[in-house]
């Protein structure tokens, strides 16, 4: 038996109320369990998981994560969106919040990078459907780690409403 997917992640945060506001109002997560001053558990819209994200408050005195700078640790969490239109909408919301820190074209994945209120990085991505990935695209993806994301160009190429991840992260119908 093998592992099939990530079910949830758990983060330590300074203030669960600030975290709740961000994950609800920016990313559209639903709060499932709310323990003011202690913890919150969230589910992403469209998820069937019991919860996708758990958070535990450790207080305002907590320092920033040094992971990747002077300690090992988590680099980022990644969530998939269905369409490039949704990725564009979230880009604008994140930019308005000052949370957007990058946008990368990984050839077969179109990604936004942002920070939550505690500076924890996360990725929002749209995956090119399997039927649009040919040998040339596979070769390019293997050769290019990433380049600046031209989201308008990708929408023109793939369509704003094209469902991503079909045959990649979402199984093809049998």
C-alpha positions as CSV (number, residue, x, y, z in Angstrom):
1,X,0.0,0.0,0.0
2,X,1.4,3.4,-0.9
3,X,0.7,7.0,0.1
4,X,-1.9,8.5,-2.2
5,X,-2.1,12.2,-1.2
6,X,-1.5,14.8,1.5
7,X,-4.6,15.0,3.7
8,X,-3.8,18.1,5.8
9,X,-1.0,20.3,7.2
10,X,-0.7,21.8,10.6
11,X,0.9,25.2,11.4
12,X,1.9,27.1,14.5
13,X,0.7,30.7,14.2
14,X,1.0,33.8,16.3
15,X,-2.8,34.7,16.3
16,X,-5.5,32.3,15.2
17,X,-8.0,35.1,14.7
18,X,-5.6,36.9,12.2
19,X,-5.0,33.5,10.5
20,X,-8.7,32.8,10.3
21,X,-9.5,36.1,8.7
22,X,-6.8,35.5,6.1
23,X,-7.6,31.9,5.1
24,X,-11.3,32.6,5.0
25,X,-11.3,36.0,3.2
26,X,-8.3,35.6,1.0
27,X,-8.3,31.9,0.1
28,X,-12.0,31.0,0.7
29,X,-11.3,28.3,3.3
30,X,-14.2,27.3,5.6
31,X,-13.5,27.3,9.4
32,X,-14.6,23.9,10.7
33,X,-13.4,24.2,14.3
34,X,-12.8,27.5,16.0
35,X,-11.2,27.6,19.4
36,X,-10.5,31.4,20.0
37,X,-7.0,32.1,21.2
38,X,-6.1,28.4,20.8
39,X,-6.7,26.7,17.4
40,X,-8.6,26.7,14.2
41,X,-9.2,24.0,11.6
42,X,-10.0,24.8,7.9
43,X,-11.2,23.1,4.8
44,X,-10.6,24.4,1.3
45,X,-13.6,25.1,-0.9
46,X,-14.3,21.9,-2.9
47,X,-12.2,19.7,-0.7
48,X,-13.6,16.5,0.7
49,X,-10.9,16.2,3.5
50,X,-12.0,16.3,7.1
51,X,-9.8,19.4,7.2
52,X,-7.0,20.7,5.0
53,X,-5.2,23.0,7.5
54,X,-4.9,23.0,11.2
55,X,-3.5,26.0,13.1
56,X,-2.4,26.3,16.7
57,X,-1.8,29.7,18.3
58,X,1.6,30.2,20.1
59,X,1.4,33.9,20.8
60,X,2.7,37.2,19.5
61,X,6.2,36.7,20.9
62,X,6.9,33.9,18.4
63,X,9.7,34.8,16.1
64,X,9.7,34.3,12.3
65,X,10.6,30.9,10.9
66,X,14.3,30.6,10.0
67,X,13.6,27.6,7.7
68,X,15.6,27.8,4.6
69,X,17.8,30.6,5.9
70,X,19.5,29.1,9.0
71,X,17.4,26.0,9.8
72,X,15.8,23.2,8.0
73,X,12.0,23.1,7.8
74,X,9.0,23.6,5.6
75,X,9.5,25.7,2.5
76,X,5.9,26.1,1.4
77,X,2.4,24.5,1.2
78,X,0.8,24.2,-2.3
79,X,-2.8,24.3,-3.2
80,X,-4.2,23.7,-6.6
81,X,-6.9,25.8,-8.3
82,X,-9.3,24.6,-11.0
83,X,-8.8,27.4,-13.6
84,X,-6.4,30.1,-14.7
85,X,-9.3,32.6,-14.2
86,X,-9.3,31.6,-10.5
87,X,-5.5,31.9,-10.4
88,X,-5.7,35.4,-11.9
89,X,-8.4,36.4,-9.4
90,X,-6.3,35.1,-6.5
91,X,-3.3,36.9,-7.8
92,X,-5.2,40.2,-7.6
93,X,-6.5,39.4,-4.1
94,X,-3.1,38.5,-2.8
95,X,-1.5,41.6,-4.5
96,X,-4.1,43.8,-2.8
97,X,-3.2,42.3,0.5
98,X,0.5,42.7,0.0
99,X,0.9,38.9,0.3
100,X,2.0,38.0,-3.2
101,X,5.7,37.4,-3.4
102,X,6.2,35.7,-6.8
103,X,4.7,34.2,-9.9
104,X,6.5,31.4,-11.8
105,X,5.8,29.5,-14.9
106,X,7.1,25.9,-14.2
107,X,6.0,25.0,-17.8
108,X,3.5,22.3,-16.8
109,X,2.5,24.2,-13.6
110,X,1.5,27.9,-13.4
111,X,2.2,29.1,-9.8
112,X,1.7,32.0,-7.5
113,X,3.7,32.3,-4.3
114,X,2.5,34.3,-1.3
115,X,3.0,34.7,2.5
116,X,0.3,34.3,5.1
117,X,0.1,36.8,8.1
118,X,2.9,34.8,9.8
119,X,5.2,34.9,6.8
120,X,4.6,31.2,6.0
121,X,4.9,30.7,2.3
122,X,2.3,29.0,0.2
123,X,1.8,28.3,-3.5
124,X,-1.4,28.4,-5.5
125,X,-1.0,26.5,-8.8
126,X,-2.9,25.5,-11.9
127,X,-1.6,22.3,-13.6
128,X,-1.7,21.9,-17.4
129,X,-4.1,19.1,-18.2
130,X,-2.4,15.8,-19.4
131,X,-4.0,16.0,-22.9
132,X,-2.1,19.4,-23.4
133,X,1.3,18.0,-22.3
134,X,3.3,16.7,-25.3
135,X,6.9,15.6,-25.5
136,X,8.1,19.1,-26.3
137,X,6.4,20.5,-23.2
138,X,7.9,17.6,-21.1
139,X,11.3,18.4,-22.4
140,X,11.0,22.1,-21.8
141,X,9.7,21.4,-18.2
142,X,12.8,19.2,-17.6
143,X,15.1,21.9,-18.8
144,X,13.5,25.0,-17.3
145,X,13.2,25.3,-13.5
146,X,10.9,28.3,-13.9
147,X,10.5,31.6,-15.6
148,X,8.3,34.6,-14.9
149,X,4.6,33.8,-15.2
150,X,2.8,35.6,-18.0
151,X,-0.7,34.8,-16.7
152,X,-2.5,36.7,-19.5
153,X,-0.5,34.8,-22.1
154,X,-1.2,31.5,-20.4
155,X,-5.0,32.3,-20.3
156,X,-4.7,33.1,-24.1
157,X,-2.9,29.8,-24.7
158,X,-5.0,27.4,-22.5
159,X,-8.3,29.4,-21.9
160,X,-9.4,31.0,-18.7
161,X,-12.0,28.3,-17.8
162,X,-10.0,25.2,-18.8
163,X,-9.9,22.8,-15.9
164,X,-6.4,22.1,-14.8
165,X,-4.9,18.9,-13.5
166,X,-7.1,16.5,-15.5
167,X,-5.1,13.3,-15.9
168,X,-2.3,14.8,-13.7
169,X,-3.6,15.3,-10.2
170,X,-7.2,14.5,-11.1
171,X,-7.6,11.0,-12.4
172,X,-9.1,10.5,-15.9
173,X,-12.6,9.0,-15.9
174,X,-12.4,5.3,-16.3
